[in-house]
Amino acid sequence: MEQVKTISRVKMTHEEWLQERQKGIGGSDAAAALGVSRYKSRFRLFLEKTGKVEQPEPTERMQIGIEVEEAIFQMVKKRLSDYALIHNNQFYRHNEYPWMVGNIDGDIYDPRTKEFGVLELKFVSPYMKKEWEGEEIPQEYIIQLQHYFIVTNRSWGYIAALVGNEKLIIKRVERDEELCKMIIDGEKDFWLNHVKKDIPPEIDGSEDAERLLNQLYPESYPEEIQLPPTAETLIEELNELKAQKKDLEEEIRLRENQIKEMLGEFESGRVSRYQVFWKTVIQKRLDSKKLKSERPDLYEEYTKETQYRKFSIKEAK
């Protein structure tokens, strides 16, 4: 039996495509579903897939990435002239694992083996170039490609990254059966035990989870509730971690101060594998106290009120 089924994206509106994506886990969701994404938490992905929060609007950088995709495609086509590169307009859904969906950037055909591979294109910030050095590929993209191998039933592919409009990096990736099994099991758990049962995964310590909580609960009500007993354990663990953090910060500061003492009045120093800098930096900052005192009218005009929730713990009386 054929493992995958497809729908032509040519006949789909953008809204219809979003609805299809909502019915499963796509390649760009895969790392988050497994809890290993640096950019999106499992908790946020759960809320998106269950319709509790809206999908974020594409950023300007994401939109630029979409617009330059054709240029990257043509550059890769020239460099991989032994292969045939073809645009792919299919939306895939795996028959056996129907929660696994995706649409790939393109097909790549090897005439020698008569096999199709997956082509994935990326527009990458120059600040991320170190993640592409040597054989390296960011973990999120490795998982995304392996997800596509499962969904399309293919065993190889190429990922091409245009890094900061400076360098085009092209790397071949082979299917990793062990990793594919982990992806299938992880996505199955996320989809069947959380999304379908409407049971949120545990909150994690990511910055994204923190942003999401601030987004979900932007205002506080002046009432007190009784917390569950587990809160006391968490508070005690938090206090212990903060104490450890303070000790570590002091140890870090000690070593920094010792090196600064060695540098003295000099801006930099060198030892074996390291170069150390302690530079003079001049900054200009607005003297808000002086402005408020001497020009209160301007201070009021250019002061913006912001709102946030402050988290703190103290001993109960």
Secondary structure, 3 states (H helix, E strand, C coil): CCCEEEEEHHHCCHHHHHHHHHCCECHHHHHHHCCCCCCCCHHHHHHHHCCCCCCCCCCHHHHHHHHCHHHHHHHHHHHCCCCEEEECCEEEEECCCCCEEECCCEEEEECCCCEEEEEEEEEECHHHHHHHCCCCCCHHHHHHHHHHHHHHCCCEEEEEEEECCCEEEEEEEECCHHHHHHHHHHHHHHHHHHHCCCCCCCCCCCHHHHHHHHHHCCCCCCCCCCCCCHHHHHHHHHHHHHHHHHHHHHHHHHHHHHHHHHHCCCCEEEECCEEEECCCCCCCCCCHHHHHHHCHHHHHHHCCCCCCCCCCCCCCC
